[in-house]
Amino acid sequence: MFRGPFKGYGMNLIKQLRGDSAMTQAEFAEKLGVSQAHVSLIEGNIKKASPKLLEKAASVLGCDTSVFIEKTAFRDRQLAAILARLRDLDDETISAISLLIMGLRNGRNSSIRNEIEDQG
């Protein structure tokens, strides 16, 4: 259950909170007792944060770890609603959506990504 915030959108929240506190990655890493490269990998969704590191991050950022869990639960509900809608789509439409998502994940279709982010 607690796995969700360690990779993906939860880490973007850490990056946002760190930025809001006007703390550089280097300063944040020092307070966490890890390297700046380690923080960069976590914020870039490449490396998972351990529960212990997440607790330290919450302490340094002045928030509770529940912030990450609540954000994850909200996103899980959103994904469940999307999946329910996808079940009614035909295979061709699902295939097109899948290609779009893969393109977005790989940094392609930046105009579509920007449009989606503007709406969200």
Summary of the structure (lengths in Angstrom):
residues: 120
radius of gyration: 16.7
end to end distance: 25.5
largest distance: 50.8
contacts: 287
relative contact order: 0.11
helix: 73%
strand: 0%
